[in-house]
Amino acid sequence: MKFPAAFKLLLPKPDQLGLKRALWLAAIFFCGVLLLALHRYFTFYASYDHGLFNQLFWNTSHGRWFQSSLTSANSIATLADGATPTVSFVHLGQHLVLDFLLWLPLYRVFPHPVTLIVLQVGLMAAGGLVLYGLARHYLAPQLSLWIVGSYYSAIAVVSPTLANFYEHCQIPLFAFGTLLAMEKQRWGWFWLGVLLVLGIREEAGIILFGIGAYLIVSRRHPRIGVAVCVLSFSYVAFVTTVIMPSFSADSSRLYLATRFAQYVDSPNPSTLQVLWGILTHPAELVSSLFLPFDRKIGYLIGHWLPLAFVPALSGVSWLVAGFPLLSLMLQKGMSALSMQLRYAIAVVPGIFYGAIVWWSHHPDYFTAKVRNVWKGCLIVSFVVILTSNPNRSLSFLIPDSVRPWVFVPITRQWEHATHLYSVLKAIPQDASVSATTYLIPHVSTRRAVVRLPQIEIYDDRGDKTAVDYAIADIWQLAEYSKAFADSRTALSLTVPKIDKLVATNKYGLLHIEDGIVLLGKNQPSHPEALTQWALLLKRIGWQAATTADLARSAG
């Protein structure tokens, strides 16, 4: 079997058997994860951000560069200041995702939310193949395959890949590619990789800073290391201070001011102010690094586990992964240190590269006993992935909650999905829509989309208008509100909103099917739908106000 010329960069010498096995591992990962991800999407478990990025690609493919009403609805102006979302809001104020332009031709051919799922799984799978070439630069084929197998079994790889589409899925491919080019001293390819990493998203420069620091400390290529550190730091500082604020205030107000509030007093801090605040608040720094201790240790163990804890012994892992890890450790909130979310991917390149370098110095430790321990770690990692039900991708097998019991079997998932697709067909493709969270990806291939209970939006003429249709999956909200606060909150906001819209005759109830409610602007309510609405509220145990009460409160 002959491989394409592109694989010549991956391997130091002919390695037919090892590469074949690596390709088999990549194929198994791709097929298995893609199947679960597609099931998650088609049964309506993909959520808000997947629709946001789909709308971003759709708008850009139509010449409306990086615009998204869903980003606008999730901006600081809307969330904190109460501004009405706009269809022309530019996403680059939140994240500078320039690399999206690389995948725009693919999306133009296949303009659908599923395209992003295939792209995400494909990029993560391709990252493992580049990792194999990186490992083979140092290690024998067998040990390199163990490294690749660890990658495809890592919690920080599998779980985020089963989430909504995010720009982080590009990190393994571009970061491992940059490291591989560095090892082979292909400096043209190296600097191309540096630019691609920077283009992933504004803070991806932190990953490069770790690579540059390694080149300096190891004295392998100190001048290049200094250049990488200066470039990455300057890029992050410049785009977050100058470029992104020219689009919106989200970078500072929505992210820096909330995630690093313990270090700065300003409601609108810059990256440099946050950095200075961290350096001048040593007590908060130490507290953020180590507390809560169990959560911080658990996070590290999650990264070390698939590599049999070797990264914990590797100084290179600590150095290269240390900077993105530090940026996550210092943030407030729970999401930054979740192994299921996209942020964990930023730590992966340093963790795995450090493990490769460590094994290159200790090849004799690769004994049968160590392989058995390593195999046990891989099994545990796989079990953790399954039992954690990452991003509800395994809700058809794993209960979402035990106390109280929340479990939707696969037959019920697909039955409800069939009803959802039936109701969604009634919405014209060019109509503006407001939808509950898990319906947003399926209505996002259009210009104007917001999330219920929001119904107003600024259109392309600059006029504030109510959306044409509103659709709510009340059954889903009620089912999950038994155990989850976000669903309870959404239910408590959505039901009164629908009641008020119908009572004031702004919208009519057009159709109710299996707990799915469809409303149309300036349309009369169907008598049968009104009856079904009352029955639905009774079924979910909701005490609704009377139409007269709602009319009086609205007036």
C-alpha positions in Angstrom: 0.0 0.0 0.0 1.4 3.4 -1.0 0.6 6.5 1.0 0.2 10.1 -0.4 3.3 12.3 -0.5 1.8 14.4 2.4 2.6 11.5 4.8 6.3 11.8 4.0 6.5 14.7 6.4 5.0 12.6 9.2 7.5 9.8 9.2 11.3 9.7 9.5 11.6 6.6 7.3 9.2 4.1 5.7 6.8 2.8 8.2 4.0 1.1 6.4 2.6 -1.2 9.2 2.7 1.4 11.9 1.0 4.0 9.8 -1.7 1.5 8.7 -2.5 0.8 12.3 -2.5 4.5 13.2 -5.0 5.0 10.3 -7.1 2.2 11.7 -7.2 3.9 15.1 -8.1 7.2 13.5 -10.9 5.5 11.5 -12.3 3.8 14.5 -12.3 7.1 16.5 -13.8 9.0 13.5 -16.6 6.5 12.9 -17.5 5.9 16.5 -17.5 9.5 17.7 -19.2 10.7 14.5 -22.0 8.2 15.0 -22.6 9.4 18.5 -22.3 13.1 17.6 -24.8 12.7 14.7 -27.2 10.9 17.0 -26.9 13.7 19.5 -27.7 16.3 16.8 -30.6 14.5 15.2 -32.2 13.8 18.5 -32.0 17.5 19.5 -29.3 17.4 22.1 -27.0 19.8 20.3 -27.5 23.2 21.8 -27.0 27.0 21.4 -23.4 27.3 20.4 -23.7 24.8 17.6 -26.4 26.9 16.1 -24.3 30.1 16.7 -21.4 28.7 14.7 -23.6 27.3 12.0 -25.2 30.7 11.6 -21.7 32.3 11.6 -20.6 30.1 8.7 -23.9 30.6 6.9 -23.7 34.3 7.0 -20.0 34.4 6.0 -20.7 32.1 3.1 -23.3 34.7 1.9 -20.8 37.6 2.2 -22.0 38.8 5.6 -18.6 38.2 7.2 -18.7 36.7 10.7 -22.1 38.1 11.5 -24.5 36.3 13.9 -27.7 37.3 15.6 -27.1 34.5 18.1 -23.7 36.0 19.0 -25.5 39.3 19.5 -28.1 37.7 21.8 -25.1 36.2 23.8 -23.2 39.5 24.0 -22.6 41.7 27.0 -24.7 44.4 25.4 -27.8 42.1 25.4 -27.0 40.1 28.6 -26.0 43.0 30.8 -27.3 46.1 29.2 -30.6 44.8 27.9 -29.9 45.7 24.3 -32.0 44.0 21.5 -30.0 41.6 19.4 -29.1 42.6 15.9 -28.6 40.4 12.7 -25.5 42.4 11.8 -23.5 41.8 15.0 -19.9 40.8 14.2 -18.7 37.7 16.1 -15.0 38.9 16.0 -15.7 41.1 19.0 -16.1 37.9 21.1 -13.5 35.7 19.5 -11.1 36.2 16.6 -11.8 33.0 14.6 -9.9 33.8 11.4 -9.1 30.1 10.7 -12.8 29.6 10.0 -12.1 30.9 6.5 -10.1 27.7 5.8 -13.3 25.6 6.1 -15.6 28.1 4.4 -15.3 26.3 0.9 -16.4 23.1 2.5 -19.4 24.8 4.2 -20.4 26.5 0.9 -20.7 23.0 -0.7 -22.5 21.5 2.3 -24.3 24.4 4.1 -25.7 22.5 7.0 -25.1 22.2 10.8 -24.1 18.5 10.2 -21.1 19.8 8.2 -19.6 21.3 11.3 -20.0 18.0 13.2 -18.2 16.1 10.5 -15.5 18.8 10.4 -15.0 18.7 14.1 -14.6 15.0 14.4 -12.5 14.9 11.2 -10.1 17.6 12.6 -9.7 15.8 15.9 -9.1 12.5 14.2 -6.5 14.1 11.9 -4.7 15.5 14.9 -4.0 12.0 16.1 -2.4 11.1 12.8 0.0 14.1 13.0 0.7 13.1 16.6 1.8 9.6 15.3 4.3 11.3 13.0 5.5 13.4 15.9 5.9 10.4 18.2 7.7 8.5 15.4 10.3 11.2 15.3 11.5 10.0 18.7 9.9 6.6 19.3 9.6 3.1 17.8 6.3 2.3 16.0 4.8 0.2 18.8 5.3 2.9 21.5 4.1 5.6 19.0 0.9 3.6 18.5 0.3 3.5 22.3 0.7 7.3 22.4 -1.9 7.6 19.5 -4.2 5.1 21.2 -4.0 7.2 24.4 -4.9 10.3 22.4 -8.0 8.7 21.0 -9.0 7.4 24.4 -8.3 10.7 26.3 -11.2 12.3 28.2 -10.0 15.7 27.0 -10.2 14.5 23.4 -13.3 12.4 23.2 -15.6 14.4 25.4 -15.2 17.8 23.8 -15.4 16.3 20.4 -18.9 15.1 21.3 -19.9 18.6 22.3 -21.2 21.5 20.1 -18.9 22.6 17.3 -16.1 24.9 18.6 -13.0 26.4 17.2 -10.8 24.4 19.6 -11.2 21.3 17.4 -8.4 22.8 15.2 -5.9 22.8 18.1 -4.5 19.3 17.9 -4.0 19.3 14.2 -2.3 22.7 14.0 -0.3 22.5 17.3 1.0 19.0 16.7 1.8 20.0 13.1 3.8 23.0 14.4 5.7 20.7 16.8 6.4 18.2 14.1 7.7 20.9 11.8 9.9 22.1 14.6 11.4 18.7 15.2 12.2 18.2 11.5 13.5 21.8 11.3 11.1 22.6 8.5 11.0 26.3 9.5 8.7 27.4 6.7 6.1 24.9 7.8 6.8 25.8 11.4 5.9 29.4 10.9 2.9 28.5 8.9 1.8 26.3 11.8 2.4 29.2 14.2 0.1 31.4 12.1 -2.6 28.8 11.9 -2.5 28.3 15.7 -2.9 32.1 16.2 -5.8 32.1 13.8 -7.8 29.5 15.8 -8.8 32.0 18.4 -7.2 35.0 20.2 -6.0 33.2 23.3 -4.5 30.2 21.3 -1.3 32.2 21.4 -0.9 30.9 25.0 -0.2 27.5 23.5 2.5 28.9 21.3 4.0 30.7 24.3 4.6 27.4 26.0 6.3 26.0 22.9 8.5 29.1 22.7 9.4 28.8 26.4 10.4 25.2 25.8 12.7 26.2 22.9 14.4 28.7 25.2 14.7 26.6 28.3 15.9 23.5 26.5 18.3 25.7 24.5 17.4 23.8 21.3 16.5 26.9 19.3 16.5 29.8 21.8 16.3 32.6 19.2 13.3 31.0 17.6 11.8 30.4 21.1 12.2 34.1 21.9 10.6 35.1 18.6 7.6 32.7 19.2 7.1 34.1 22.7 7.3 37.7 21.6 4.9 37.0 18.6 2.4 35.1 20.6 2.3 37.5 23.5 2.1 40.6 21.2 -0.6 39.0 19.1 -2.8 38.2 22.1 -2.3 41.6 23.6 -2.8 43.5 20.4 -6.0 41.7 19.1 -7.7 41.8 22.6 -6.8 45.4 23.2 -7.1 47.0 19.7 -8.8 44.7 17.2 -11.6 43.0 19.1 -12.8 46.1 21.0 -13.4 47.7 17.6 -16.2 45.3 17.1 -17.7 45.0 20.6 -16.8 45.2 24.3 -17.3 41.5 24.8 -13.6 40.5 25.1 -13.1 42.7 28.2 -16.5 43.0 29.8 -17.9 39.5 29.1 -14.8 37.5 29.5 -11.8 39.2 31.2 -13.9 41.1 33.7 -15.9 38.1 34.8 -13.3 35.3 34.6 -10.5 37.2 36.2 -12.5 39.5 38.5 -10.4 38.6 41.5 -7.4 40.3 40.0 -8.9 43.5 38.6 -11.3 46.1 39.8 -12.1 47.5 36.4 -15.4 46.5 34.7 -13.6 46.8 31.3 -10.1 45.5 31.8 -7.5 44.9 29.1 -5.4 41.8 28.8 -2.3 43.6 30.1 -4.3 44.9 33.1 -5.4 41.4 33.9 -1.8 40.1 33.6 -0.6 42.9 35.9 -3.4 42.2 38.4 -2.4 38.5 38.5 1.3 39.4 39.2 0.4 41.9 41.9 -2.1 39.7 43.8 0.0 36.8 45.0 -2.5 35.6 47.6 -5.3 35.3 45.0 -2.8 33.7 42.6 -1.8 30.9 45.0 -5.5 30.4 46.0 -6.6 30.0 42.4 -3.8 27.6 41.6 -4.5 25.2 44.4 -8.1 25.6 45.6 -10.3 23.8 45.5 -7.6 21.3 45.8 -9.6 18.2 44.9 -10.9 19.8 41.7 -7.5 21.0 40.6 -5.9 17.6 41.2 -8.8 15.8 39.6 -8.4 17.9 36.5 -4.7 17.1 36.2 -5.4 13.4 36.8 -7.9 13.5 34.0 -5.2 14.7 31.6 -2.5 12.3 32.9 -4.7 9.2 33.0 -4.7 8.0 29.4 -0.8 8.4 29.3 -0.4 6.3 32.5 0.6 9.5 34.4 3.8 9.9 32.5 3.1 13.7 31.9 3.3 14.2 35.6 6.9 13.1 35.5 7.8 15.1 32.4 9.3 18.5 32.8 8.5 19.2 29.1 4.8 18.5 29.7 4.8 20.9 32.6 6.6 23.6 30.6 4.7 23.4 27.3 1.3 22.7 28.7 1.9 24.8 31.8 0.9 28.2 30.2 -2.5 27.1 28.8 -3.0 25.1 32.0 -2.2 28.2 34.1 -4.7 30.3 32.2 -7.4 27.8 33.0 -6.5 27.4 36.6 -6.6 31.1 37.3 -10.1 31.6 36.0 -13.3 31.8 38.1 -16.2 29.5 37.6 -16.5 25.8 36.9 -16.5 25.6 33.2 -12.7 26.3 32.7 -11.8 23.1 34.5 -14.3 20.8 32.9 -12.8 17.9 31.0 -16.0 17.7 29.0 -15.7 21.2 27.5 -13.5 22.6 24.7 -11.1 24.4 27.0 -9.4 21.1 28.0 -8.2 20.7 24.4 -5.7 23.6 24.8 -3.7 21.5 27.3 -3.6 18.4 25.1 -0.6 19.3 22.8 1.8 20.0 25.7 0.7 17.0 27.7 1.3 14.6 24.8 4.4 16.2 23.5 6.0 16.1 26.9 5.1 12.4 27.2 6.8 11.7 23.9 10.0 13.4 25.0 9.9 11.6 28.3 9.6 8.2 26.6 12.5 9.1 24.3 14.7 9.3 27.3 13.3 6.2 29.0 12.5 3.6 26.2 13.6 0.7 28.5 10.7 1.4 30.8 8.3 0.2 28.0 8.0 -3.3 29.6 5.2 -5.8 29.7 4.4 -4.7 33.2 4.2 -1.1 32.3 2.1 -1.9 29.3 -0.4 -3.7 31.5 -0.6 -0.7 33.8 -1.0 1.6 30.8 -3.7 -0.6 29.4 -5.5 -0.4 32.7 -5.4 3.4 32.6 -6.8 3.4 29.1 -9.7 1.2 30.3 -10.4 3.5 33.2 -10.3 6.6 30.9 -12.8 4.9 28.6 -15.0 4.0 31.5 -14.9 7.6 32.8 -15.9 8.8 29.4 -18.9 6.4 29.2 -20.2 7.0 32.7 -19.9 10.8 32.5 -22.3 10.9 29.5 -20.3 13.6 27.8 -22.5 16.5 26.7 -25.5 14.1 26.9 -24.3 12.2 23.9 -25.0 8.9 25.7 -28.3 9.9 27.3 -29.9 6.9 25.5 -27.7 4.6 27.6 -26.8 6.6 30.7 -29.5 8.4 32.9 -29.0 12.1 33.0 -29.9 12.0 36.7 -30.6 9.3 39.2 -32.1 11.3 42.0 -34.5 12.5 40.7 -34.7 9.9 37.9 -34.3 11.5 34.4 -33.8 9.0 31.6 -35.0 9.2 28.0 -34.6 5.9 26.2 -33.5 5.9 22.5 -37.0 5.0 21.3 -38.5 8.0 23.1 -35.7 10.3 21.8 -36.3 9.4 18.2 -40.1 9.4 18.6 -39.9 13.0 20.0 -37.4 14.0 17.3 -39.9 12.8 14.6 -42.5 15.2 16.1 -40.0 18.0 16.2 -39.1 17.7 12.5 -42.8 17.6 11.7 -43.4 20.9 13.5 -40.3 22.6 12.1 -41.4 22.0 8.5 -44.1 24.6 9.1 -41.5 27.4 9.5 -40.5 29.0 6.1 -36.8 28.9 5.5 -36.6 32.7 5.2 -38.6 33.5 8.3 -37.1 34.9 11.5 -37.4 32.6 14.4 -37.1 32.5 18.2 -36.6 29.0 19.7 -35.7 27.2 22.8 -32.0 26.2 23.3 -32.0 22.7 21.8 -34.0 23.7 18.7 -31.6 26.5 17.8 -29.1 24.4 15.8 -32.0 23.2 13.6 -33.3 26.7 12.8 -29.9 28.5 12.6 -29.4 28.3 8.8 -31.1 31.7 8.4 -30.4 35.4 9.0 -32.5 36.1 12.1 -32.6 33.7 15.1 -32.8 34.4 18.8 -33.5 32.3 21.8 -36.8 32.3 23.7 -38.0 34.2 25.6 -36.3 36.9 23.4 -38.6 37.7 20.4 -37.4 41.1 19.2 -34.5 41.7 16.9 -33.0 44.5 14.7 -33.2 43.6 11.0 -31.0 44.6 8.1 -32.8 47.9 7.8 -32.1 48.8 11.4 -35.7 48.4 12.4 -36.7 46.6 15.6 -39.1 43.9 14.8 -40.7 40.8 16.4 -39.7 37.5 14.9 -42.1 35.7 12.5 -42.3 32.5 14.4 -41.6 31.2 17.9 -41.1 27.5 18.7 -40.6 25.9 22.1 -40.0 22.3 23.2 -41.9 22.4 26.4 -41.7 18.6 26.8 -37.9 18.7 26.8 -37.8 21.6 29.3 -40.3 19.9 31.6 -38.5 16.5 31.4 -35.1 17.9 32.4 -36.4 20.6 34.8 -36.9 17.7 37.3 -33.1 17.7 37.9 -31.4 20.6 36.2 -31.6 24.3 37.2 -31.0 25.6 33.7 -34.0 23.7 32.4 -36.2 24.9 35.3 -35.1 28.5 34.6 -35.8 28.2 30.9 -39.2 26.7 31.6 -40.1 29.4 34.1 -39.3 32.1 31.5 -40.7 30.4 28.4 -44.2 29.3 29.6 -45.3 32.8 30.9 -43.8 34.4 27.7 -46.0 32.1 25.5 -49.0 32.8 27.7 -48.5 36.5 27.4 -47.9 36.6 23.7 -51.1 34.6 23.1 -53.2 36.6 25.5 -52.2 39.9 24.0 -52.9 38.5 20.4 -49.3 39.3 19.3 -48.9 35.7 18.4 -51.3 32.9 17.7 -50.9 29.3 18.8 -50.7 27.4 15.5 -49.8 23.9 16.5 -49.0 21.8 19.5 -47.6 18.3 19.1 -45.9 16.1 21.7 -45.2 19.1 23.9 -43.8 21.2 21.0 -45.4 24.6 20.7 -45.4 26.7 17.5 -46.6 30.3 17.4 -47.0 32.7 14.5 -46.8 36.5 14.6 -50.1 38.3 13.9 -51.9 35.0 13.3 -55.0 33.8 15.0 -54.8 31.0 17.5 -56.3 27.7 16.4 -59.0 26.6 18.9 -57.6 23.1 19.1 -54.2 24.4 19.8 -55.5 26.5 22.7 -57.2 23.5 24.2 -54.0 21.4 23.8 -52.0 24.3 25.4 -54.2 24.1 28.5 -53.8 20.4 28.7 -50.1 20.6 28.2 -49.7 23.0 31.1 -51.8 20.8 33.3 -49.7 17.8 32.3 -46.5 19.4 33.3 -48.0 20.7 36.5 -47.8 24.4 35.5 -50.3 26.8 37.0 -50.9 29.3 34.3 -52.6 32.7 34.7 -56.0 33.2 33.0 -56.1 35.0 29.7 -57.9 37.9 31.3 -55.2 38.3 34.0 -52.5 38.1 31.3 -54.3 40.8 29.2 -54.6 43.1 32.3 -50.9 42.7 33.2 -49.8 43.3 29.6 -51.9 46.4 29.5 
